[in-house]
Amino acid sequence: MSEYLSSDKKQEIFAKYGKSNTDTGSSESQVALFSYRIAHLTEHLKKNRKDYNTQRALLRLVGKRRHILDYLKETDIERYRAIVKELNLRK
């Protein structure tokens, strides 16, 4: 990864949304990390409209995040609602 996502930044995201700063596997921490990366790639694509490789990577990330959110919705609706509200993923 590039310098925008240092290990310190990852630790901070995992500490805020996961159970601890080493909790890399929980659905909430993964969704938060993907959301951070999606926001960064979106900004990049606003400046570089024809960067199709980045566009494809962005779409894959969105799909991965969607898949995890769908899983969370099926297994624990309260955790799903909490993470969606905290990350402002809906209208």
All heavy atoms as an XYZ file, in Angstrom:
761
protein
N       0.836     -1.184      0.000
C       0.000      0.000      0.000
C       0.883      1.250      0.000
O       2.042      1.202      0.346
C      -0.872      0.020      1.254
C      -1.729     -1.184      1.422
S      -3.410     -0.697      1.348
C      -4.119     -2.261      1.019
N       0.259      2.334     -0.360
C       1.012      3.587     -0.394
C       0.998      4.252      0.980
O       0.409      3.745      1.928
C       0.400      4.507     -1.447
O      -0.947      4.754     -1.151
N       1.647      5.395      1.051
C       1.841      6.041      2.351
C       0.551      6.585      2.974
O       0.524      6.905      4.137
C       2.875      7.161      2.232
C       2.412      8.364      1.429
C       2.595      8.200     -0.084
O       3.267      7.262     -0.521
O       2.031      9.023     -0.822
N      -0.519      6.705      2.194
C      -1.756      7.231      2.781
C      -2.340      6.276      3.818
O      -3.086      6.696      4.694
C      -2.791      7.550      1.692
C      -3.617      6.367      1.240
C      -4.874      6.144      1.790
C      -3.174      5.488      0.263
C      -5.644      5.066      1.386
C      -3.930      4.423     -0.137
C      -5.163      4.216      0.423
O      -5.926      3.151      0.019
N      -1.996      5.002      3.726
C      -2.532      4.020      4.664
C      -1.372      3.364      5.408
O      -1.010      2.228      5.143
C      -3.362      2.976      3.918
C      -4.174      2.022      4.772
C      -5.110      2.793      5.683
C      -4.966      1.075      3.916
N      -0.807      4.094      6.349
C       0.314      3.560      7.127
C      -0.213      2.564      8.156
O      -1.416      2.495      8.409
C       1.037      4.709      7.832
O       0.162      5.319      8.751
N       0.681      1.811      8.753
C       0.246      0.839      9.757
C      -0.329      1.567     10.977
O      -1.230      1.051     11.642
C       1.401     -0.078     10.158
O       2.458      0.675     10.691
N       0.156      2.783     11.251
C      -0.416      3.567     12.351
C      -1.877      3.910     12.077
O      -2.725      3.838     12.966
C       0.376      4.863     12.557
C       1.787      4.596     13.058
O       2.021      3.498     13.608
O       2.642      5.479     12.883
N      -2.157      4.287     10.838
C      -3.530      4.642     10.465
C      -4.438      3.416     10.568
O      -5.563      3.499     11.050
C      -3.543      5.225      9.037
C      -4.891      5.720      8.605
C      -5.355      6.870      9.467
C      -6.723      7.334      9.047
N      -7.283      8.313      9.969
N      -3.924      2.267     10.134
C      -4.693      1.026     10.245
C      -5.001      0.716     11.707
O      -6.130      0.383     12.052
C      -3.919     -0.152      9.639
C      -4.003     -0.260      8.155
C      -3.332     -1.560      7.739
C      -3.169     -1.656      6.268
N      -2.480     -2.872      5.864
N      -3.969      0.832     12.556
C      -4.153      0.567     13.994
C      -5.235      1.476     14.565
O      -6.063      1.047     15.365
C      -2.839      0.807     14.736
C      -1.706     -0.096     14.317
C      -1.558     -1.294     15.201
O      -1.855     -1.223     16.383
N      -1.115     -2.402     14.637
N      -5.194      2.742     14.147
C      -6.180      3.717     14.625
C      -7.595      3.321     14.201
O      -8.529      3.360     15.008
C      -5.814      5.084     14.026
C      -6.704      6.220     14.436
C      -6.318      7.499     13.696
O      -5.107      7.780     13.569
O      -7.241      8.190     13.233
N      -7.760      2.894     12.947
C      -9.070      2.467     12.445
C      -9.544      1.231     13.198
O     -10.698      1.151     13.634
C      -9.006      2.204     10.926
C      -8.834      3.520     10.179
C     -10.261      1.481     10.446
C      -8.565      3.358      8.693
N      -8.647      0.251     13.381
C      -9.031     -0.981     14.072
C      -9.377     -0.699     15.535
O     -10.280     -1.307     16.091
C      -7.932     -2.037     13.973
C      -7.714     -2.544     12.568
C      -6.443     -2.853     12.124
C      -8.780     -2.718     11.702
C      -6.235     -3.326     10.834
C      -8.584     -3.185     10.411
C      -7.308     -3.493      9.977
N      -8.647      0.216     16.163
C      -8.929      0.553     17.563
C     -10.289      1.237     17.693
O     -11.031      0.986     18.640
C      -7.833      1.449     18.110
N     -10.614      2.095     16.728
C     -11.873      2.850     16.808
C     -13.091      1.967     16.515
O     -14.102      2.057     17.199
C     -11.833      4.021     15.818
C     -13.048      4.912     15.902
C     -12.876      6.157     15.065
C     -14.103      7.042     15.189
N     -14.050      8.184     14.287
N     -13.000      1.117     15.484
C     -14.170      0.356     15.047
C     -14.152     -1.107     15.458
O     -15.188     -1.748     15.501
C     -14.326      0.457     13.526
C     -14.572      1.869     13.068
C     -13.559      2.632     12.521
C     -15.819      2.450     13.220
C     -13.776      3.938     12.113
C     -16.054      3.752     12.824
C     -15.027      4.487     12.266
O     -15.255      5.776     11.878
N     -12.968     -1.654     15.762
C     -12.887     -3.044     16.185
C     -12.928     -3.134     17.698
O     -13.205     -2.158     18.401
N     -12.611     -4.323     18.210
C     -12.595     -4.500     19.662
C     -11.280     -4.014     20.269
O     -11.231     -3.598     21.410
C     -12.821     -5.979     19.987
C     -14.203     -6.454     19.579
C     -14.316     -7.969     19.663
C     -15.619     -8.474     19.115
N     -15.730     -8.320     17.657
N     -10.197     -4.078     19.461
C      -8.895     -3.579     19.898
C      -8.122     -3.166     18.653
O      -8.598     -3.373     17.536
C      -8.130     -4.661     20.644
O      -7.727     -5.669     19.737
N      -6.918     -2.616     18.846
C      -6.186     -2.180     17.661
C      -5.547     -3.335     16.893
O      -5.003     -3.134     15.814
C      -5.133     -1.114     18.021
C      -4.074     -1.652     18.948
O      -4.190     -2.754     19.466
N      -3.044     -0.867     19.166
N      -5.634     -4.559     17.429
C      -5.157     -5.720     16.682
C      -6.321     -6.535     16.128
O      -6.114     -7.589     15.541
C      -4.291     -6.628     17.577
O      -5.068     -7.004     18.724
C      -3.035     -5.922     18.010
N      -7.538     -6.041     16.301
C      -8.738     -6.746     15.837
C      -8.953     -6.456     14.354
O      -9.752     -5.611     13.992
C      -9.947     -6.300     16.660
C     -11.226     -6.968     16.194
O     -11.129     -8.049     15.583
O     -12.302     -6.407     16.426
N      -8.213     -7.180     13.507
C      -8.293     -6.916     12.071
C      -9.373     -7.746     11.396
O      -9.688     -7.504     10.241
C      -6.949     -7.237     11.405
O      -6.651     -8.615     11.641
C      -5.849     -6.377     11.971
N      -9.935     -8.709     12.099
C     -10.858     -9.633     11.455
C     -12.316     -9.316     11.617
O     -13.142     -9.838     10.874
N     -12.680     -8.465     12.569
C     -14.104     -8.210     12.776
C     -14.689     -7.483     11.576
O     -14.012     -6.704     10.895
C     -14.330     -7.385     14.040
O     -13.967     -6.045     13.822
N     -15.949     -7.738     11.310
C     -16.618     -7.143     10.154
C     -16.588     -5.623     10.220
O     -16.363     -4.954      9.211
C     -18.061     -7.635     10.085
O     -18.089     -9.033      9.921
N     -16.803     -5.078     11.419
C     -16.843     -3.616     11.559
C     -15.506     -2.984     11.181
O     -15.472     -1.983     10.468
C     -17.202     -3.208     12.989
C     -18.633     -3.487     13.367
C     -18.806     -4.850     14.021
O     -17.944     -5.730     13.820
O     -19.811     -5.022     14.721
N     -14.408     -3.579     11.653
C     -13.101     -2.988     11.361
C     -12.765     -3.115      9.874
O     -12.177     -2.207      9.287
C     -12.007     -3.623     12.220
O     -11.946     -5.005     12.026
N     -13.170     -4.221      9.250
C     -12.921     -4.381      7.820
C     -13.725     -3.378      7.004
O     -13.205     -2.757      6.064
C     -13.246     -5.803      7.372
C     -12.235     -6.811      7.847
C     -12.521     -8.201      7.332
O     -13.250     -8.373      6.357
N     -11.952     -9.192      7.972
N     -14.996     -3.187      7.371
C     -15.837     -2.220      6.666
C     -15.267     -0.814      6.824
O     -15.227     -0.033      5.867
C     -17.304     -2.290      7.175
C     -18.111     -1.108      6.680
C     -17.947     -3.592      6.742
N     -14.791     -0.481      8.021
C     -14.214      0.847      8.258
C     -12.953      1.045      7.421
O     -12.759      2.120      6.827
C     -13.900      1.018      9.739
N     -12.103      0.021      7.353
C     -10.885      0.120      6.553
C     -11.220      0.280      5.070
O     -10.653      1.134      4.385
C     -10.006     -1.115      6.766
C      -8.675     -1.113      6.035
C      -7.784      0.007      6.558
C      -7.985     -2.449      6.197
N     -12.150     -0.531      4.571
C     -12.562     -0.412      3.169
C     -13.149      0.968      2.898
O     -12.881      1.564      1.857
C     -13.578     -1.491      2.800
C     -12.987     -2.876      2.660
C     -13.780     -3.993      2.793
C     -11.646     -3.055      2.391
C     -13.249     -5.270      2.658
C     -11.094     -4.330      2.251
C     -11.907     -5.439      2.379
N     -13.929      1.498      3.827
C     -14.538      2.819      3.635
C     -13.473      3.902      3.546
O     -13.574      4.825      2.731
C     -15.508      3.135      4.770
O     -16.575      2.211      4.755
N     -12.441      3.789      4.376
C     -11.339      4.756      4.329
C     -10.641      4.691      2.971
O     -10.362      5.718      2.343
C     -10.354      4.455      5.462
C      -9.164      5.375      5.483
C      -9.273      6.665      5.998
C      -7.932      4.963      4.987
C      -8.170      7.522      6.007
C      -6.832      5.807      4.998
C      -6.962      7.080      5.506
O      -5.888      7.923      5.512
N     -10.374      3.478      2.504
C      -9.705      3.308      1.208
C     -10.586      3.780      0.062
O     -10.101      4.396     -0.900
C      -9.313      1.839      1.011
C      -8.193      1.405      1.949
C      -7.900     -0.070      1.866
N      -7.432     -0.450      0.538
C      -7.360     -1.715      0.122
N      -7.721     -2.707      0.911
N      -6.930     -1.991     -1.088
N     -11.896      3.511      0.143
C     -12.831      3.939     -0.897
C     -12.852      5.464     -0.985
O     -12.829      6.038     -2.081
C     -14.238      3.370     -0.628
C     -14.252      1.873     -0.944
C     -15.298      4.109     -1.432
C     -15.478      1.137     -0.468
N     -12.865      6.135      0.166
C     -12.867      7.607      0.173
C     -11.595      8.138     -0.492
O     -11.643      9.100     -1.269
C     -12.984      8.119      1.598
N     -10.464      7.514     -0.197
C      -9.195      7.956     -0.779
C      -9.193      7.762     -2.299
O      -8.791      8.651     -3.054
C      -8.032      7.189     -0.143
C      -6.699      7.604     -0.666
N      -6.078      6.926     -1.681
C      -5.886      8.633     -0.344
C      -4.934      7.512     -1.960
N      -4.788      8.552     -1.155
N      -9.648      6.600     -2.763
C      -9.659      6.332     -4.201
C     -10.660      7.229     -4.923
O     -10.423      7.639     -6.069
C      -9.982      4.855     -4.474
C      -8.899      3.862     -4.079
C      -9.354      2.440     -4.383
C      -7.595      4.160     -4.781
N     -11.751      7.555     -4.271
C     -12.746      8.448     -4.865
C     -12.137      9.823     -5.110
O     -12.326     10.415     -6.179
C     -13.981      8.564     -3.953
O     -14.503      7.242     -3.734
C     -15.050      9.417     -4.584
N     -11.386     10.314     -4.127
C     -10.708     11.611     -4.300
C      -9.704     11.539     -5.445
O      -9.594     12.472     -6.244
C      -9.999     12.022     -3.007
C     -10.936     12.468     -1.917
C     -11.857     13.597     -2.364
O     -11.360     14.605     -2.914
O     -13.072     13.468     -2.177
N      -8.965     10.444     -5.535
C      -7.986     10.270     -6.611
C      -8.687     10.301     -7.970
O      -8.210     10.941     -8.913
C      -7.242      8.947     -6.423
C      -6.362      8.588     -7.577
N      -5.128      9.146     -7.776
C      -6.562      7.730     -8.619
C      -4.597      8.651     -8.887
N      -5.443      7.789     -9.410
N      -9.833      9.619     -8.073
C     -10.524      9.540     -9.357
C     -11.177     10.864     -9.752
O     -11.426     11.094    -10.929
C     -11.574      8.419     -9.326
C     -10.990      7.028     -9.511
C     -12.053      5.971     -9.284
C     -10.378      6.870    -10.896
N     -11.453     11.728     -8.777
C     -11.985     13.044     -9.125
C     -10.940     13.848     -9.890
O     -11.275     14.638    -10.768
C     -12.413     13.799     -7.867
C     -13.719     13.284     -7.294
C     -14.101     14.031     -6.038
C     -15.369     13.461     -5.450
N     -15.689     14.058     -4.147
N      -9.670     13.643     -9.557
C      -8.580     14.368    -10.225
C      -8.113     13.641    -11.485
O      -7.617     14.265    -12.411
C      -7.392     14.524     -9.270
C      -7.688     15.344     -8.054
C      -6.438     15.493     -7.191
C      -6.816     15.828     -5.778
N      -6.661     14.701     -4.856
N      -8.226     12.312    -11.500
C      -7.718     11.492    -12.612
C      -8.850     10.650    -13.190
O      -8.929      9.453    -12.947
C      -6.593     10.579    -12.120
C      -5.493     11.339    -11.424
O      -4.640     11.929    -12.053
N      -5.539     11.328    -10.100
N      -9.707     11.289    -13.975
C     -10.928     10.630    -14.429
C     -10.678      9.395    -15.300
O     -11.483      8.485    -15.336
C     -11.799     11.608    -15.224
C     -12.421     12.680    -14.373
C     -13.387     13.556    -15.153
N     -12.867     13.978    -16.451
C     -13.450     13.685    -17.625
N     -14.554     12.983    -17.659
N     -12.929     14.113    -18.759
N      -9.562      9.364    -16.003
C      -9.326      8.263    -16.943
C      -8.448      7.150    -16.375
O      -7.981      6.290    -17.113
C      -8.704      8.807    -18.222
C      -9.658      9.716    -18.966
C      -9.090     10.163    -20.277
C     -10.092     11.038    -21.016
N      -9.592     11.413    -22.339
N      -8.241      7.146    -15.088
C      -7.435      6.100    -14.450
C      -8.325      4.875    -14.230
O      -8.911      4.677    -13.176
C      -6.872      6.627    -13.123
C      -5.912      5.652    -12.486
O      -5.788      4.511    -12.976
O      -5.290      6.029    -11.473
N      -8.405      4.037    -15.258
C      -9.370      2.937    -15.221
C      -8.930      1.802    -14.305
O      -9.774      1.074    -13.786
C      -9.624      2.419    -16.641
C     -10.255      3.480    -17.506
C      -9.589      3.996    -18.604
C     -11.504      4.008    -17.191
C     -10.155      4.991    -19.374
C     -12.072      5.008    -17.950
C     -11.397      5.499    -19.041
O     -11.965      6.491    -19.786
N      -7.635      1.641    -14.088
C      -7.175      0.608    -13.154
C      -7.623      0.942    -11.733
O      -8.085      0.064    -10.989
C      -5.651      0.480    -13.197
C      -5.179     -0.179    -14.469
O      -5.883     -1.024    -15.020
N      -4.010      0.211    -14.948
N      -7.492      2.203    -11.357
C      -7.949      2.622    -10.033
C      -9.467      2.514     -9.941
O     -10.006      2.142     -8.899
C      -7.493      4.064     -9.748
O      -6.068      4.096     -9.828
C      -7.929      4.515     -8.379
N     -10.146      2.834    -11.021
C     -11.606      2.734    -11.034
C     -12.045      1.290    -10.785
O     -12.968      1.029    -10.014
C     -12.129      3.218    -12.381
C     -13.635      3.300    -12.463
C     -14.102      3.859    -13.805
O     -13.296      4.157    -14.688
N     -15.386      3.990    -13.950
N     -11.348      0.348    -11.410
C     -11.675     -1.067    -11.218
C     -11.389     -1.494     -9.773
O     -12.188     -2.218     -9.159
C     -10.859     -1.925    -12.185
C     -11.167     -3.392    -12.061
C     -10.536     -4.180    -13.200
N     -10.968     -5.566    -13.119
C     -10.328     -6.496    -12.410
N      -9.248     -6.175    -11.731
N     -10.773     -7.743    -12.384
N     -10.269     -1.024     -9.233
C      -9.931     -1.347     -7.843
C     -10.989     -0.789     -6.893
O     -11.377     -1.450     -5.925
C      -8.559     -0.783     -7.494
N     -11.463      0.410     -7.190
C     -12.505      1.026     -6.370
C     -13.788      0.195     -6.405
O     -14.404     -0.063     -5.362
C     -12.786      2.451     -6.860
C     -13.937      3.188     -6.187
C     -13.620      3.442     -4.720
C     -14.206      4.514     -6.885
N     -14.183     -0.246     -7.585
C     -15.397     -1.052     -7.707
C     -15.259     -2.382     -6.969
O     -16.217     -2.862     -6.359
C     -15.736     -1.288     -9.178
C     -16.247     -0.059     -9.920
C     -16.428     -0.354    -11.395
C     -17.541      0.440     -9.310
N     -14.071     -2.972     -7.016
C     -13.846     -4.221     -6.277
C     -13.961     -3.992     -4.772
O     -14.539     -4.812     -4.049
C     -12.479     -4.807     -6.613
C     -12.421     -5.397     -8.022
C     -11.134     -6.100     -8.257
N     -11.074     -7.283     -7.390
C     -10.020     -8.074     -7.280
N      -8.929     -7.809     -7.975
N     -10.041     -9.118     -6.490
N     -13.393     -2.875     -4.300
C     -13.474     -2.547     -2.870
C     -14.923     -2.345     -2.435
O     -15.331     -2.808     -1.371
C     -12.686     -1.271     -2.568
C     -11.236     -1.417     -2.191
C     -10.633     -0.050     -1.929
C     -11.077     -2.284     -0.965
N     -15.673     -1.627     -3.258
C     -17.085     -1.385     -2.936
C     -17.830     -2.718     -2.859
O     -18.649     -2.937     -1.963
C     -17.732     -0.438     -3.978
C     -19.242     -0.371     -3.802
C     -17.126      0.951     -3.860
N     -17.518     -3.626     -3.777
C     -18.144     -4.945     -3.767
C     -17.790     -5.748     -2.523
O     -18.646     -6.406     -1.925
N     -16.518     -5.681     -2.129
C     -16.093     -6.394     -0.919
C     -16.812     -5.837      0.308
O     -17.262     -6.586      1.177
C     -14.585     -6.254     -0.715
C     -13.737     -7.132     -1.584
C     -12.275     -6.906     -1.230
C     -11.349     -7.795     -2.009
N      -9.954     -7.581     -1.619
N     -16.878     -4.501      0.389
C     -17.553     -3.868      1.528
C     -19.025     -4.256      1.541
O     -19.589     -4.579      2.592
C     -17.392     -2.349      1.460
C     -18.026     -1.644      2.661
C     -17.800     -0.170      2.649
N     -18.605      0.471      1.620
C     -18.626      1.781      1.402
N     -17.860      2.578      2.100
N     -19.375      2.285      0.448
N     -19.662     -4.266      0.370
C     -21.070     -4.642      0.252
C     -21.278     -6.074      0.745
O     -22.243     -6.370      1.453
C     -21.485     -4.504     -1.217
C     -22.878     -4.943     -1.552
C     -23.891     -3.873     -1.219
N     -24.495     -4.176      0.074
C     -24.900     -3.282      0.950
N     -24.785     -2.011      0.704
N     -25.431     -3.630      2.087
N     -20.364     -6.974      0.357
C     -20.471     -8.376      0.747
C     -20.393     -8.522      2.271
O     -21.188     -9.245      2.878
C     -19.355     -9.181      0.074
C     -19.417    -10.643      0.347
N     -20.316    -11.478     -0.270
C     -18.716    -11.424      1.200
C     -20.154    -12.704      0.190
N     -19.181    -12.704      1.086
N     -19.444     -7.823      2.893
C     -19.302     -7.899      4.351
C     -20.529     -7.297      5.037
O     -21.035     -7.841      6.024
C     -18.015     -7.191      4.815
C     -16.791     -7.959      4.302
C     -17.955     -7.094      6.329
C     -15.482     -7.249      4.539
N     -21.032     -6.178      4.494
C     -22.223     -5.558      5.083
C     -23.443     -6.480      4.957
O     -24.253     -6.573      5.881
C     -22.510     -4.204      4.427
C     -21.608     -3.067      4.879
C     -21.818     -1.838      4.008
C     -21.830     -2.720      6.333
N     -23.562     -7.171      3.819
C     -24.670     -8.119      3.650
C     -24.572     -9.249      4.665
O     -25.571     -9.655      5.272
C     -24.673     -8.708      2.235
C     -25.122     -7.695      1.197
O     -25.691     -6.648      1.581
O     -24.888     -7.948     -0.006
N     -23.356     -9.755      4.865
C     -23.133    -10.814      5.851
C     -23.532    -10.327      7.248
O     -24.224    -11.018      7.983
C     -21.667    -11.242      5.835
C     -21.251    -12.000      7.071
C     -21.582    -13.340      7.232
C     -20.544    -11.375      8.097
C     -21.219    -14.039      8.374
C     -20.173    -12.062      9.233
C     -20.517    -13.389      9.364
O     -20.163    -14.065     10.500
N     -23.102     -9.118      7.575
C     -23.386     -8.559      8.895
C     -24.888     -8.350      9.081
O     -25.429     -8.601     10.157
C     -22.632     -7.231      9.056
C     -22.358     -6.734     10.450
C     -21.643     -7.778     11.282
C     -21.513     -5.467     10.396
N     -25.548     -7.926      8.028
C     -26.995     -7.698      8.083
C     -27.742     -9.005      8.377
O     -28.705     -9.018      9.136
C     -27.464     -7.106      6.755
C     -28.868     -6.576      6.755
C     -29.137     -5.917      5.410
C     -30.454     -5.208      5.385
N     -30.675     -4.556      4.077
N     -27.274    -10.102      7.764
C     -27.931    -11.393      7.969
C     -27.656    -11.966      9.355
O     -28.529    -12.598      9.945
C     -27.456    -12.400      6.918
C     -28.024    -12.155      5.550
C     -27.455    -13.108      4.516
O     -26.923    -14.172      4.902
O     -27.538    -12.781      3.323
N     -26.435    -11.760      9.873
C     -26.070    -12.407     11.125
C     -26.414    -11.577     12.358
O     -26.857    -12.131     13.356
C     -24.565    -12.746     11.154
O     -23.831    -11.550     10.904
C     -24.227    -13.792     10.119
N     -26.185    -10.251     12.290
C     -26.427     -9.411     13.475
C     -26.854     -8.012     13.034
O     -26.025     -7.141     12.785
C     -25.149     -9.338     14.316
C     -25.396     -8.710     15.678
O     -26.459     -8.093     15.865
O     -24.518     -8.843     16.552
N     -28.169     -7.815     12.943
C     -28.718     -6.569     12.395
C     -28.340     -5.353     13.237
O     -28.146     -4.260     12.706
C     -30.256     -6.684     12.210
C     -30.821     -5.521     11.387
C     -30.965     -6.797     13.545
C     -30.547     -5.618      9.926
N     -28.172     -5.525     14.541
C     -27.825     -4.388     15.397
C     -26.410     -3.890     15.104
O     -26.174     -2.684     15.035
C     -27.957     -4.761     16.880
C     -29.394     -4.932     17.336
C     -30.273     -3.721     17.009
O     -29.833     -2.581     17.251
O     -31.385     -3.924     16.505
N     -25.467     -4.809     14.954
C     -24.097     -4.413     14.602
C     -24.072     -3.750     13.234
O     -23.361     -2.777     13.013
C     -23.167     -5.637     14.600
C     -22.778     -6.080     16.001
C     -22.055     -7.410     16.003
N     -20.843     -7.413     15.197
C     -20.263     -8.537     14.747
N     -20.773     -9.714     15.026
N     -19.165     -8.465     14.020
N     -24.881     -4.275     12.296
C     -24.980     -3.698     10.959
C     -25.479     -2.253     11.040
O     -24.880     -1.347     10.463
C     -25.928     -4.542     10.098
C     -26.315     -3.905      8.795
C     -25.463     -3.949      7.692
C     -27.547     -3.259      8.643
C     -25.813     -3.374      6.486
C     -27.893     -2.675      7.447
C     -27.030     -2.736      6.372
O     -27.385     -2.146      5.174
N     -26.556     -2.044     11.768
C     -27.121     -0.689     11.890
C     -26.134      0.262     12.548
O     -26.021      1.423     12.151
C     -28.417     -0.734     12.696
C     -29.560     -1.351     11.937
C     -30.823     -1.376     12.761
N     -31.911     -1.985     12.012
C     -32.883     -2.683     12.550
N     -32.919     -2.858     13.866
N     -33.826     -3.208     11.814
N     -25.402     -0.225     13.555
C     -24.444      0.615     14.268
C     -23.314      1.067     13.338
O     -22.965      2.262     13.313
C     -23.875     -0.135     15.462
N     -22.753      0.142     12.561
C     -21.615      0.508     11.705
C     -22.060      1.395     10.553
O     -21.365      2.339     10.174
C     -20.830     -0.736     11.206
C     -19.480     -0.334     10.606
C     -21.607     -1.543     10.206
C     -18.472      0.161     11.594
N     -23.252      1.148     10.001
C     -23.764      1.991      8.917
C     -23.990      3.415      9.416
O     -23.640      4.388      8.744
C     -25.067      1.386      8.334
C     -25.807      2.395      7.482
C     -24.741      0.149      7.510
N     -24.531      3.521     10.620
C     -24.776      4.851     11.186
C     -23.461      5.568     11.501
O     -23.301      6.755     11.215
C     -25.623      4.711     12.457
C     -26.080      6.015     13.032
C     -27.022      5.807     14.193
C     -27.509      7.145     14.706
N     -28.377      6.997     15.871
N     -22.510      4.835     12.067
C     -21.239      5.440     12.476
C     -20.417      5.905     11.275
O     -19.776      6.947     11.335
C     -20.432      4.408     13.289
C     -19.370      5.037     14.133
C     -18.817      4.074     15.164
O     -19.423      3.008     15.407
O     -17.759      4.377     15.708
N     -20.471      5.151     10.181
C     -19.679      5.508      8.989
C     -20.465      6.358      7.997
O     -19.932      6.713      6.945
C     -19.173      4.237      8.294
C     -18.136      3.449      9.064
C     -17.846      2.131      8.351
C     -16.850      4.242      9.220
N     -21.718      6.642      8.298
C     -22.566      7.447      7.400
C     -22.655      6.828      6.008
O     -22.419      7.499      5.001
C     -22.016      8.866      7.268
C     -22.747      9.833      8.165
O     -23.789      9.495      8.710
N     -22.206     11.011      8.306
N     -23.010      5.552      5.924
C     -23.036      4.873      4.636
C     -24.383      4.969      3.940
O     -24.507      4.569      2.788
C     -22.662      3.388      4.818
C     -21.241      3.124      5.283
C     -21.007      1.638      5.406
C     -20.239      3.741      4.336
N     -25.383      5.487      4.592
C     -26.694      5.631      3.965
C     -27.121      7.086      4.002
O     -26.568      7.902      4.690
C     -27.738      4.768      4.687
C     -27.456      3.285      4.632
C     -27.787      2.743      3.260
N     -27.304      1.377      3.086
C     -26.093      1.058      2.641
N     -25.224      1.984      2.357
N     -25.747     -0.186      2.488
N     -28.202      7.377      3.252
C     -28.702      8.740      3.150
C     -28.931      9.395      4.493
O     -29.508      8.897      5.384
C     -30.042      8.775      2.423
C     -30.043      8.086      1.109
C     -31.426      8.128      0.528
C     -31.608      7.021     -0.473
N     -32.908      6.732     -0.864
